[in-house]
Amino acid sequence: MTKAFLSGNDAFAEGVRLARPQVISIYPITPQTTVVERLSEMVEDSSLKSELIHVESEHSALSCAIGASAMGARTFTATSSQGLLYMAECLQYASGGRFPIVMMNANRSTALPWNIYGDQRDSLSQLDCGWIQVYVEDAQESLDMALQSYRIAENPLISTPVMVNLDGFVLTHTYETVEIPSQTDADRFLPPFQTENKMSLANPKNLAFSVGPENNMEFKYIQHKAMLDSRRVIEETDAKFAEIFGRSYGGLTQGYRIDDADYILITLGSITGLCREVVDELRERGEKVGLLKLRFLRPFPSDDLVAALESAKAIGVLEKDISFGYEGTVYTNVNSVIAKNGLRLETYNFIAGLGGRDISRENIATIFRHLQTGGQHVNFIGLGVTIDE
C-alpha cells in the first residue's frame, strides 16, 4: 500500500488500473476527461496492460465496451452529463445483454442552460435503465468503488453493469490523500474475469437477440431479480473489501449518529461530508439529529431505510436533482419505502446545488431547523421559494 495526493478522477483511475481491464473505450468530456487521460498515460507507460480505444462519441464508447464485454473481456468506459444522455440507447443494451461493464460518470448539470458544473440530474434521469448505480463521497471511496464495482458486476448471479457517480469538480477535481492498495492485494480481492455470457466458437450461443411478447417479460423479471439479488452481493463485497483492505462503507447505506436521532437528513455524494460536520455541531448543542448516506440508488436500499428511519420524527432528503413538475427523484423513492412500510413520520425535500450552486453549512443547519419546526414539503434551497402540492 502507498499513499498519494490525488483528485477524485485520479483516484478512480488508480482503482481502474488495479482492476486490470482488458479494454478501455474512451471519449473525453468535462469533467470526466482527466480519468481517461490518466488511464491513457498508464497504458503508454505500461503500468496498465489494456487495449485503449479512442472512439468518436459517447455512444460509440459504450457500444465498444458492449462489444468487448460480449467477447469476454473486462471493460471500462467513462462519461458525464450530455455524454451519458447520448449513451442512453446503449445503456439498455448493456444491462439487457447482462454485460458487466463498469462505467464512471462525472455528475454534471444537463443542458439547457449549458453548464459544466456538478449536479446529479444526469445519472438520476437514468435510474430505470437497468444499471446498478452507486454515489461516492470522496477520493478514497472513488478508488475503492472502482475495484468493488467489478466484483459486484461480474458475480455470475448478478452480471449487471455498474455506474459509479462522482460529483463533478467538487470531487472529480479536488485533491486529498488516498491509500493505493498493492496490486497483490487487489488481485486477491478481484480475480480475473470469467463468464459464460460471451461469444465462443467452441461453445456458440445467441447473444443480444430479439424476444417477442410470449417470453419478453420473463427476461425482464430475471433482470429485475438479479438487481434485487445484488443487494446481498454488495454487502458481501463490502465485507470482503474490509477483510483485505481494512475499510468498510457499510454496504448500501452508511448511517451517522442515527441510533437515537429524531431528525435525519438523507444525502448522496460529496455533500455528505459537510452534512456530517453540521450533525456534530448540532449534537454538541443537544439536538438529536443524524445523517443517512445513500450509497446505492439502484438497487434501492429499502430495508436499510426502514431500519434507519422507523424511530425518527421527521426526515429530509437533500438532493441535487428535480423531476420537473413533481419533486426530487430521490425523495420520491424514499417516500415510496416509507408509505409501503407504514412508517409514520414527516418527510421533506430539499432541492439544492443545481448547476453547481454551493450548498453552505448555513443551508444545512437551516434544513435541520426545518425538520424540527415543520413547513413546506418541497423546498428549493437558496431561492427563497417552495413548491408544494
N, C-alpha and C positions, 0 to 999 in steps of 0.2 A: 504494500500500500504506500502511495505517495500523496503529498498534498500539493495543491496548486491554486493559484488565484485566477478563477475562471468566471466568465459570463455564463448565463444560463444556456445560451446557444453552444458555447464551447464545451460546457459540461455535458450537454446532451450528446454532442459529437464524440466525446470520450466514451460515453456509455455505448454508443453505437459501435465504435471501434472494438470495444471489449466483447461485443456480441458476435463479431466476425460475420457480418452479412456478406453474401457472395455476389449480390447485385445491388447497386445503388443507382436509382434513376433520379436525376435532378433537373429542376428548373427554378432558378432563383427568384425570390420575391421578398421585398421588405415586409417585416423584419426577420424573416427566416434565413436570409442569404448567408450569413456567416456560418450556419450549421453546415451547409453543403460546401462552402469554401474550406472549412476545416477538414471535412472528410476528403475532399479532392487533394488537399495537401498531404493527408495521411496516406492516400493511395500512391501519390507521387513519391513520397519518401520511403515507401514500402513498410511503414508501420502498420498498414492495413492492406491485406491482400483481398481485393474485391474488384469486380468489373464495374467501373463508374461510367454511366451513360448519360451524357448531357443532351436532353431532348429539347423539342421546340415549344412545349407548352406544358401546363399543369395536367391537362387531360392526357397528354402523351406520357407524362411522368408516371401516373398511376396505371395507365394501360400497360406500360413497360413492366412495372412491378407485378401486375397481374400475370403477364406472360411468363416472367421469370419464376414466380411462385408456382405456376402451373407445371413448370419443369422440375420442381422440387428444390428450388433454391431459396435460401433465406434472403429476404429482400427488405430494402428500406427506401422510403422517399419522405419528402417534407414539403410543406406549403404554408399558405396563410391567406385569410380573407377572400378576396375575389378569386384567387387561385383555387381555394377549397371549393368555392361555388362552381368554378369551371370544371372541377373534378366530379361534380355531383352525379353525373350519369355513371361514372366508373365506380363510385363508392358502392352502389348497389350491386354491380357485377362482382366486386371483390368479396363482399360479405355473402352474397348469394352463392358464389362459387366456393365459399369456405376456404379462401386463401388467407393464411395467417400473416399478412403484411403488417409491419409496424410503420406508422407514419407520425412524424412530429408536425403539429400545427402551431404556428406562432399566432396566437389570438390577436386579431386586428379588426378594427371597425370596417363595416361594409358600406359601399357607395349607394347612393349619393346622400349628402355631400361627400366628396372624396376626402379620405382621411387615412393616414398611415399609422395612427396611434391605436393603442390597445383597448378593445372591449371583447366580449365573448359572444357577440351575435353571430359570428361566422360558424363556429362549431355547434352552438346550441340550435342553430337552424337545421342541423343535420342529425339530430338525435335519433330520428327514425330510420336511418339508413342501414342499420344492422351492424355498426361498428361498436366495439367496446370503447368508451370514452373516459379518460382519466385527466384530471386537472391537478397540476403540481404547484407547490408553493414557493420553492427556492431552487437554487442551482444544484444542491446535493440531491434533492428529490428528483430533479430532472435527469441527472446521470443514472440514478438508481432505477428509475422507471423505464429507462431505455432498455436496461437488462431485464427487469421483471416483465416487461410487456411481451418480449419474445417468448419467455417461458409460459406465460398465460396463453398467448395466441396460438402457440404451437402444440399445446396439450391436445392429444388426439380426440378427447371428448369435447373440446371447445372449437378448435380450428376456425377461429374468427379473427378478423383484423382488429388492430388496436390503434386508436388515435390518441396521442399524448399531447395535451394542450399546455402551452407556456404563454403567460401574459406577455404581449408584445411590448418591447422596450423595457417596461418595468422589471421584467425577469430576463428576457432574452439578451438584453444589452447591459445589465448591471452585474458587477463583479463581487465575488465573495470567495472565501477559502473553501475548497472542495476536496474531499478524500477520493482519490482514484484507486480503485481496487487493483490488485495484481491480476495479470492475465490468467495465472494459475487458478486463483480463487474464482474468477469469472467463469472459467471453463468448468470448474466443479459445480457451479450454480446452473450454468446453461450448457447442456450437452449439444452436440451437432444436431442439426435439423434433419428429421426423418419423417416421411409422410407417405401414405398410400394414395393420397389425393393428387396425383401427378400423371403427366403423360409418360408412357413407357412402352417401348416396343416389345419388351419381354412380358409385360402384363397390361395390355391395352385396355382402356376404359373410356367411356364417354364423359367429357367434361363440358361445362357451360352449355348445357343442352336446353331445348325447349320442352316445356311440360304444359299440357292443356288443363282444362278445368277438373278433369277426373282425378288428377294427382297433385296439382299445384299447391293446394292448401296443406297437404301432408309435408311437403318440403319446407314450407314456411313455419309450420309447427315445430319441425325438427330444428330449424334455425333459431327459433324463439327459445326452445328448450335448452339449446347449447348456451345461449346468452344467460339464462337463469342459472344453469349449472356453473357458469364461470364465477359466480359469487363464491362458491366453495373453493374453486381453484385460486382465486385472488387471495383469499385468506391463507391458503396453504403456501402459496408463493411468497407472501409476506413473511410467514413464519420461517420458511427455508432461508430466505434472504437474511433474516435476523440471526439465524443459526450460524451462517457463514461470515457475514459482514458486521454483525453487531448493531444493525439499525432496523427498526420496525416502524411502519407508518400506520399500523392499526387496521390494515385491510381496506375496506370500502369507505370507511369514515374514520375521523380522528376527533375525539371529544377532548375538551379542555375545561376543567372545573365545572362539569355539568352535573355531578352526582347529587348536589343539593340545590342546584340552580332553579330559581323561579322564572328567570327570563333568559332565554337562549337565542343567540344570533347564529344563523346558518350562513356559511360562506363557502366559496370555492376559489382556488387560485391564490395569487400572491398577496391579496389584501388580508388574508388570514393572519399574517404576522403582526400587522398593526392592530388588528382587532384583538389579538391575544394580549397585547400590551395594555389596551384600554380595559379589557376584562380585569387584569391585575390591578390597575389603578382604582377601578370601581370596587373591587373586592376589599382593597385597603380601607375604603370608606364604609364597609359593612354591607354593600349591596350584593345580593345573591344572584349574580349573573354568570353566564357561561357561554361557551363557543362550541359549535359543531361544524367541523370542516368536512364538506362533501368531497371526497377524493374521486369517486366514480359517479357519473351521471347515467351511464349505461354499462352494466346492469344497474338499475336504480336500487339503492340500499334500503329497501322498505323496512326490513326487520330492525336494522340498526337505528333507523329514525324512531320507530315505535319505542324501542328500549331507551333511547336518549331523551325523548320528549314527553313520555307518559306522565311525568310528575310536574312538568312545567306549567306555569300560569299563562305565559304568553311567549310566542316565538316570532322572530323576524327573519326574513330571507333577504340578504344583501346580494344583489347580482348586477353584473354589467351587461344587461340584456333587457329587451322589451319585446313582447309579442304584440305587435300593433293592433289596437282595438280590444285588448283584453288586459293582460298583466304580464309579469315576468314569467318566462317558461319554467324556471326552477321552482318558483312559487307555486305554479300550477301542479307540478309533480309532487311537491311537499304536501300541499293541501289534499291531494288525492289519497295519499297514505293516511293522513290524519282522519279524513272522512271515512275511509274504508275500515279503519280500526276503531272508530268510535271514540277517539280522543277528544276531550273537552278542554279546549284552550283557545285563546285568541291568537290569530295569525296576522302578520303584517308584511307587506312587500316594500322593499326599498330599492328603487332603480337608481343606479349611480355609475359614474365612470364611463359613460358612453363617449366614444370618440377620444378616449384617453384622459378625460377630465379627472383632476386629482380628487381623491377621497381622503379627507383630512381626519386627524384624530378627533377634532371637534365634531365632525359629521358623525362619526361612530358613537361618540358619547351622546349626541342628540338622539340617535337611533335607540340606544338603550333607554333613554328617558321616555321616548315614545312608547316603548314596550311596557313601561311601568305605568304610564298615565293613560294610555289608550289614545285613540284618534282615528284618522282616516286609514284605510287599509292598504291602498296603493299610493306610494309616495315617490316623487322624483326629488332626489337629494340634490340640493344646491340650486334648485329653480324656484323654490318657494311656492310650488303648486302641487296639487294632488288630483288624482282622477279615480273616483270610486263609482261603482255601480251598485 
